[in-house]
Amino acid sequence: MGRKFLPLMGGMEIKDQVILVTGGARGLGFAMLAAFGERGGRLVVCDRAGSAAAAETLRAQGYDATGIDCNVTEESSVVSAFEQIAAQVGPVNIAILNAGILRDGLLIRFNKATGKIKGKMSLEQWQSVIDVNLTGVFLTGREAAAQMAEAGGGLIIPISSVAMHGNPGQSNYSAAKAGVAALTRLWAQELSRFKIRVCGIAPGFIATEMVLKDMNAKALEEWQSRIPIGRLGRPDEIAHTAVFIAENDLMTGVVVEASGGIKI
Ligand SMILES: NC(=O)c1ccc[n+]([C@@H]2O[C@H](COP(=O)([O-])OP(=O)(O)OC[C@H]3O[C@@H](n4cnc5c(N)ncnc54)[C@H](O)[C@@H]3O)[C@@H](O)[C@H]2O)c1
């Protein structure tokens, strides 16, 4: 006799929901859009450039998709993007706050031969990552929450990273991602009275352009040898995590680590 699995009762139905993904033109963002599109979601790509082209690609795959360019570091750009989405598609039901950049470097670099400091992480290097990865999440999370509160509820999925635990060579990135994890936990409490869930994802090392091109190749090889499952993660595995969070109303106030077991 075959086993029977009961369907999840009362979980969020993805079909016909408006799903916004920042940084959705490629990488994890694009994979998450496709996964939600597969389940009948109405997709909104919000990237700093190329949003319309990415939406076109998604439409060619049979999904309902709209592209609206948005620079998450600029308040006016974010506010205007949310206004356009509400007018063109409808209020956002699920917002995945995924736009992010890397600008790795050590806090200080030391020249052993001279005994002198030969370099420092610049303020610009620090600020550029904080602007996109933390301020960008604040601005887009704030606008998403405002729209969802007026519409009677929703779900925010901020994308953190296992680097939130503190990864050497990533002062800027780790600080931003730890901030994103803190916002996830506190927003879940602040926003529960509006029926808004907030549940984050902290990916480990996933095979996207950010990791394959922007990360130092030697550092990546070293990290890869330390991943217990023995390989990089795949974007569809992170997309599946986002779908799981969406469909399960119990998921709020936590950051789910999807990392193949890597410890930082
Ligand atoms: N790939 C990984 O291993 C990994 C691991 C942990 C966390 N993450 C996080 O996942 C998210 C996506 O990463 P990815 O690997 O897909 O990176 P990616 O570089 O492939 O994609 C990032 C996207 O963000 C967009 N973006 C950058 N700055 C922006 C801005 N100011 N406004 C709007 N969009 C902007 C880019 O144009 C790009 O499309 C990031 O937040 C990243 O920190 C990735």
Ligand as a Chemical Component Dictionary entry (heavy atoms), coordinates in Angstrom:
data_LIG
# 
_chem_comp.id                   LIG 
_chem_comp.type                 NON-POLYMER 
_chem_comp.pdbx_formal_charge   0 
_chem_comp.three_letter_code    LIG 
# 
loop_
_chem_comp_atom.comp_id 
_chem_comp_atom.atom_id 
_chem_comp_atom.alt_atom_id 
_chem_comp_atom.type_symbol 
_chem_comp_atom.charge 
_chem_comp_atom.model_Cartn_x 
_chem_comp_atom.model_Cartn_y 
_chem_comp_atom.model_Cartn_z 
_chem_comp_atom.pdbx_ordinal 
LIG N1  N1  N 0  26.070 33.335 -5.051  1  
LIG C1  C1  C 0  26.346 33.047 -3.783  2  
LIG O1  O1  O 0  27.102 32.136 -3.464  3  
LIG C2  C2  C 0  25.728 33.836 -2.662  4  
LIG C3  C3  C 0  25.958 33.409 -1.356  5  
LIG C4  C4  C 0  25.390 34.101 -0.313  6  
LIG C5  C5  C 0  24.579 35.189 -0.561  7  
LIG N2  N2  N 1  24.373 35.583 -1.843  8  
LIG C6  C6  C 0  23.529 36.755 -2.045  9  
LIG O2  O2  O 0  22.514 36.466 -2.981  10 
LIG C7  C7  C 0  22.175 37.634 -3.712  11 
LIG C8  C8  C 0  22.270 37.346 -5.204  12 
LIG O3  O3  O 0  23.579 36.938 -5.497  13 
LIG P1  P1  P 0  24.009 36.363 -6.931  14 
LIG O4  O4  O 0  25.073 35.367 -6.675  15 
LIG O5  O5  O -1 22.828 35.989 -7.712  16 
LIG O6  O6  O 0  24.724 37.670 -7.526  17 
LIG P2  P2  P 0  24.769 38.243 -9.013  18 
LIG O7  O7  O 0  25.923 39.188 -9.012  19 
LIG O8  O8  O 0  24.738 37.153 -10.026 20 
LIG O9  O9  O 0  23.393 39.045 -9.098  21 
LIG C9  C9  C 0  23.167 40.200 -8.322  22 
LIG C10 C10 C 0  22.173 41.083 -9.042  23 
LIG O10 O10 O 0  21.984 42.266 -8.228  24 
LIG C11 C11 C 0  21.923 43.364 -9.107  25 
LIG N3  N3  N 0  22.282 44.607 -8.421  26 
LIG C12 C12 C 0  23.495 44.975 -7.955  27 
LIG N4  N4  N 0  23.455 46.208 -7.462  28 
LIG C13 C13 C 0  22.173 46.650 -7.601  29 
LIG C14 C14 C 0  21.500 47.853 -7.289  30 
LIG N5  N5  N 0  22.148 48.891 -6.746  31 
LIG N6  N6  N 0  20.173 47.945 -7.553  32 
LIG C15 C15 C 0  19.521 46.915 -8.135  33 
LIG N7  N7  N 0  20.099 45.741 -8.468  34 
LIG C16 C16 C 0  21.416 45.619 -8.202  35 
LIG C17 C17 C 0  22.914 43.031 -10.228 36 
LIG O11 O11 O 0  22.686 43.814 -11.391 37 
LIG C18 C18 C 0  22.654 41.546 -10.426 38 
LIG O12 O12 O 0  21.662 41.294 -11.395 39 
LIG C19 C19 C 0  23.129 38.723 -3.223  40 
LIG O13 O13 O 0  22.506 39.499 -2.225  41 
LIG C20 C20 C 0  24.266 37.932 -2.626  42 
LIG O14 O14 O 0  24.970 38.670 -1.640  43 
LIG C21 C21 C 0  24.926 34.940 -2.910  44 
# 
loop_
_chem_comp_bond.comp_id 
_chem_comp_bond.atom_id_1 
_chem_comp_bond.atom_id_2 
_chem_comp_bond.value_order 
_chem_comp_bond.pdbx_ordinal 
LIG N1  C1  SING 1  
LIG C1  O1  DOUB 2  
LIG C1  C2  SING 3  
LIG C2  C3  SING 4  
LIG C2  C21 DOUB 5  
LIG C3  C4  DOUB 6  
LIG C4  C5  SING 7  
LIG C5  N2  DOUB 8  
LIG N2  C6  SING 9  
LIG N2  C21 SING 10 
LIG C6  O2  SING 11 
LIG C6  C20 SING 12 
LIG O2  C7  SING 13 
LIG C7  C8  SING 14 
LIG C7  C19 SING 15 
LIG C8  O3  SING 16 
LIG O3  P1  SING 17 
LIG P1  O4  DOUB 18 
LIG P1  O5  SING 19 
LIG P1  O6  SING 20 
LIG O6  P2  SING 21 
LIG P2  O7  DOUB 22 
LIG P2  O8  SING 23 
LIG P2  O9  SING 24 
LIG O9  C9  SING 25 
LIG C9  C10 SING 26 
LIG C10 O10 SING 27 
LIG C10 C18 SING 28 
LIG O10 C11 SING 29 
LIG C11 N3  SING 30 
LIG C11 C17 SING 31 
LIG N3  C12 SING 32 
LIG N3  C16 SING 33 
LIG C12 N4  DOUB 34 
LIG N4  C13 SING 35 
LIG C13 C14 SING 36 
LIG C13 C16 DOUB 37 
LIG C14 N5  SING 38 
LIG C14 N6  DOUB 39 
LIG N6  C15 SING 40 
LIG C15 N7  DOUB 41 
LIG N7  C16 SING 42 
LIG C17 O11 SING 43 
LIG C17 C18 SING 44 
LIG C18 O12 SING 45 
LIG C19 O13 SING 46 
LIG C19 C20 SING 47 
LIG C20 O14 SING 48 
# 
